[in-house]
């Protein structure tokens, strides 16, 4: 299967991105692992100029609606760093689970594709914004989007959210 990637000539702009854990394993079910993702995204916001419009962390994937001058570079660095940190967490807390992520190339936490979709208009932006926030409701984890803590729909403001300019 061909991996969907962001084209080099379209690397900047707003993108809807889905990063899945390899083989959709449910390992993002621990607060410390969600904190790894949060801390990495906060770093990218504060140090690399990442703008986040919406986000949600699920058990086996994450959705992001982000903007950056180099989305390809952001994703590469984000996935590389979080893979290292997830490996440490898995080895420390569930060492037998680490086997699930071993490949001939080494430890592979994330799936190869990011399912990137470039946002070309406000209708598409709003559709993906709603999709992100209602994902935990659709999975029946919560009744209301704001009840899922690890989401931009929650009022705790775990990450700084950029408002779309009209």
N, C-alpha and C positions, 0 to 999 in steps of 0.2 A: 504494500500500500504506500502510495506517495504521501509524504509528510506535507501538510499545508504550512506554508511559511509566508512571512511578510516579504513582499518584493522589495528589493534594495532601493528602487526608485520611489517607493511609497512608504518609506520607513518612518516618516513623521506624520503627525496627525492624531486623531482620536481613534482608538481601537477597542472593540469588544474582544476579550481574550478569555479562553477557557483553558486552564492548565489542569490536566487530570493526573492523578497518581497512577503510576504504571499498573496496568491491568485492573484499574479501578479498585485497588485494595483499600479497604476502610481503615486507614491508619491516622487520619486527621481527626481522630475522636478524642484527643487529649488536649487539654488547655495549653500545656507547654508547647505542643506542636503548632497550634494556632498562634501562639505568641512568637514562635520563630518566624512565621509568615508576617505577622504584624510588625515585628521589629525590622525585618528586611524591607518592607514597604515604607515604613517610617524613614529609614535610612535613605532610601531612594528619593523620597519626597524632600527631605532636608538637605541632602548632599548632591543629588543629581537632577533636581528640578522636575521630578515626576508629578504629574497632576492626576489625581484620582477623582472620578466623578461618581462612581458606585463600585461596590465590591461585596462579595460574600464568600465565606469559607464553608464548605460542606465537608462531609466525611471522607470523600474520595476525590474531590476536585475543588477548584476555586474559579470564580468569575471575576473579571476586572473590566471596568470601563475606564480606560486610561489615555493620557496624552503625554507624549514625550518627543523631543527632537530626534531621538534615535530609539524607537520602540524595539528594534531588533537587539540593540546593545543592552537595553534595560532587561529584556526577557532572558537573554543569555546570562547576564550577571546575576539576576534574581534566581534563576533556576540553578545555576552553579552553586551559589552561596547556600540556598535553602537545601539543596541536596546534601551538602557537607553537614549542615546542622541537623537535618533529619536523620542522617546516618548515625551521628553521635547519639541522638535521642533514642533511636531504635536499638542500637547496640547496648545502651545503658539500661533500658527498661524492658525490651523484648528481643533479646539477642537471636532467638530462633526465627523471628520474623524477618531478620535481615536477609535470610536466604532467598526470600521472595523477590528481592531487588537485585540479586547478583546476576550479571550477564557476562558473556565472554569479554565485553569491553570494560567491565567493572560494575560498580554500584550505580544503578539507574533508578532514581526515585520517581522522576516525572516521565510521563509518556512523551513521545517524540513530537507530537503536534500540539499547537497552541490554539488551533481553530480560530485564527485571527480573522476578524471582519472589520474592515475600515468603515467608519461612520461617515456617510456622505451627506446625510440630511437630518433634520430635527426629528422627523417621524421615526426613523430607524434608531436614533439615539434614545428616544422616549420608550420605544418598544424594548430595547435591551436593558434600559434602566429598570423598567417594571419587571422584566424577566429575572434580573438579578435579585431584586428584593422579594419576589414571590417564589423563588426557588425553594426555600425551606418550607413554605406553606404547601407547595405542590408535593413535596416529599413527605408531608404530614409530620414534620418535626415540631412545628408550632402552628397556631391558628392565625396569627397576625405577623406580618413581616417584621414589625418593630420588636417582637418578642425573641427573635433570633439574635443573640448577643454579637456573634461574629459576622456582622453585616453593617453596611452603611445605613440601612433602614432603622437600626437601633439608635436610640438617642444618647448613648454613652460616648459617642464620638471617639472611638478608639483610633481612628485615622482622620487626618484633616481632609475634608471633602471640598473639591473645587466646584463652584457653581458654574454652569454653562452660561456664557454671555449671550444675550439675545442679539 
